[in-house]
Amino acid sequence: MPALKPPSPVEPAPLPPAASTPRPALRGTELSAYLQRILNARVYDVAVETPLEPARALSRRLGNHVLLKREDQQSVFSFKLRGAYNKMAHLPPEALQRGVICASAGNHAQGVALGARRLGCRAVIVMPVTTPKLKVDAVHALGAEVVLHGDSYSDAYGHALEVEQAEDLTFVHPFDDPDVIAGQGTIGMEILRQHQAPIDAVFVAIGGGGLISGVAAYIKAVRPQIRVIGVQTVDSDAMLRSVRAGKRVVLSDVGLFADGTAVKQVGVETFRLARALVDDYVVVDTDAVCAAIKDVFQDTRSILEPSGAMGVAAIKQYAETHKLKGRTFVAITCGANMNFDRLRFVAERAEFGEQREALFAVTIPEERGSFKRFCELIGPRAVTEFNYRIADTNLAHVFVGIAISRRDEAGRIARLFERHDFPTVDLTDDELAKEHVRHMVGGRSDLAQDERLFRFVFPERPGALMRFLAAMHPGWNISLFHYRNQGADYGRILVGVQVPAADERDFQAFLRTLAYPCVEETGNPVYRLFLR
């Protein structure tokens, strides 16, 4: 038998053209000067060389080699200590003796506080009042003085400049300073040293621009063929708008979900460097960032903060948009200072970012048998949410979530419902539905006569909800239904059933046949205040 030949290597799909926005060139001496600054940066007194790890599961899914530069593993869970310490280490002794001040949403603050403790100087940190408590507490723990002021970095920055003058402190800028930029540039130096094989693009989150300026300066000086791609969120895209306008613009407001990149105006020097060195930009939304946090968790069992996951979200979007396979991409996971109470929101919105859940408003006839017929259409699909409240004698409006594997499934499911005479609205991309309405289906109803309210618990297994619905006796009308899959071992359902007093004995027998633990809540004051 002849030997089998190995498969021919697949030629990777070509990268898309770089952004067409005019880019003024830096003089060779300017790039060389930054390269020298980066090579001589003092960061390793406080920072470690973080690993460059493969994201194996994500790489398999995307058909590209995805590497994570794990800056979330620094002692302060962010890259910011590099630039902060490099700046402070280059200050003259008399400046250190007077003390330093900075404005920061949190990660730079921790870097300055750690550097001050290492160098034995006073540090005053001005932080927006919107900064997660986790970051505020971390700065306090490092011995710095914290002043909370304003709603954004820009507000805190203005106040810090006033305190700087009043108390004769040295300002340590979070991004718009050559020494800070050079400190962050050591990340680019490490990436190229750790992966000497070809790299197609490095994806870098942008707030004020210090990280991408330093990384781009090093990469373009050493391996200019590697693309540097900036990543911003849809509601905090000051750098992209500035590059397109050819001048720095000021955003009237910024989104605060990715608080580490919530900057209204980029720096003078960072704008100059990014405009000349950054090849392209990707803008991502909240759902995509939440999905990227989940992707990194599945590969590393680590939880990134939103800004830390922006590079991963951008790789996914960039590869899908341009149909890229067989490429090598690096994402800098630049922070992991995540507030625990945000995790519920992240987990819920990740399903939309992954395109794993579709939401629908379905109208069904308010008549016997129609509810069961609708459930049969759903079939074996996993139901993630099911909300209903009786409101009309003829029609019932049901809010339903269904697990999907591809975004185009939502349209197919909607058309299936329509073909069977169930008018349907696809709410998968509707922000009002995702943020608010899903939690508000219900309320009082004049039609809910003889209503009894029950909480049921059942094992959360595939098909369990459908089995529960099929077991509901057709003799009594369901007037309220609320279910949301929370990822727990047991599902919890709230059901309102209209039961005439004369049917009490039969109804109790029916409850026994269900074999699901239940608690009657008809007398609960919350029910009587808001639903009865």
Stockholm file with secondary structure:
# STOCKHOLM 1.0

chainA/1-532         MPALKPPSPVEPAPLPPAASTPRPALRGTELSAYLQRILNARVYDVAVETPLEPARALSRRLGNHVLLKREDQQSVFSFKLRGAYNKMAHLPPEALQRGVICASAGNHAQGVALGARRLGCRAVIVMPVTTPKLKVDAVHALGAEVVLHGDSYSDAYGHALEVEQAEDLTFVHPFDDPDVIAGQGTIGMEILRQHQAPIDAVFVAIGGGGLISGVAAYIKAVRPQIRVIGVQTVDSDAMLRSVRAGKRVVLSDVGLFADGTAVKQVGVETFRLARALVDDYVVVDTDAVCAAIKDVFQDTRSILEPSGAMGVAAIKQYAETHKLKGRTFVAITCGANMNFDRLRFVAERAEFGEQREALFAVTIPEERGSFKRFCELIGPRAVTEFNYRIADTNLAHVFVGIAISRRDEAGRIARLFERHDFPTVDLTDDELAKEHVRHMVGGRSDLAQDERLFRFVFPERPGALMRFLAAMHPGWNISLFHYRNQGADYGRILVGVQVPAADERDFQAFLRTLAYPCVEETGNPVYRLFLR
#=GR chainA/1-532 SS CCCCCCCCCCCCCCCCCCCCSCCCCCCHHHHHHHHHHHHTCCCTTTCCCCCEEECHHHHHHHTSEEEEECGGGSTTSBTHHHHHHHHHHTSCHHHHHHCEEEECSSHHHHHHHHHHHHHTCCEEEEECTTSCHHHHHHHHHTTCEEEECSSSHHHHHHHHHHHHHHHTCEECCSSSSHHHHHHHHHHHHHHHHHCCSCCCEEEEECSSSHHHHHHHHHHHHHCTTSEEEEEEETTBCHHHHHHHHTSCCCCSCCCSTTGGGCCSSCCHHHHHHHHHHCCEEEEECHHHHHHHHHHHHHHHSCCCCHHHHHHHHHHHHHHHHTTCCSCEEEEECCBCCCCGGGHHHHHHHHHHHTTCEEEEEEEEESSTTHHHHHHHHHTTSCEEEEEEECCCSSEEEEEEEEECSSTHHHHHHHHHHHHTTCCEEECTTCHHHHHTGGGTCCCCCTTCTTEEEEEEEEECCTTHHHHHHHHSCTTSEEEEEEEECCSSSEEEEEEEEECCGGGHHHHHHHHHHHCSCEEECTTCHHHHHHTC
#=GC SS_cons         CCCCCCCCCCCCCCCCCCCCSCCCCCCHHHHHHHHHHHHTCCCTTTCCCCCEEECHHHHHHHTSEEEEECGGGSTTSBTHHHHHHHHHHTSCHHHHHHCEEEECSSHHHHHHHHHHHHHTCCEEEEECTTSCHHHHHHHHHTTCEEEECSSSHHHHHHHHHHHHHHHTCEECCSSSSHHHHHHHHHHHHHHHHHCCSCCCEEEEECSSSHHHHHHHHHHHHHCTTSEEEEEEETTBCHHHHHHHHTSCCCCSCCCSTTGGGCCSSCCHHHHHHHHHHCCEEEEECHHHHHHHHHHHHHHHSCCCCHHHHHHHHHHHHHHHHTTCCSCEEEEECCBCCCCGGGHHHHHHHHHHHTTCEEEEEEEEESSTTHHHHHHHHHTTSCEEEEEEECCCSSEEEEEEEEECSSTHHHHHHHHHHHHTTCCEEECTTCHHHHHTGGGTCCCCCTTCTTEEEEEEEEECCTTHHHHHHHHSCTTSEEEEEEEECCSSSEEEEEEEEECCGGGHHHHHHHHHHHCSCEEECTTCHHHHHHTC
//
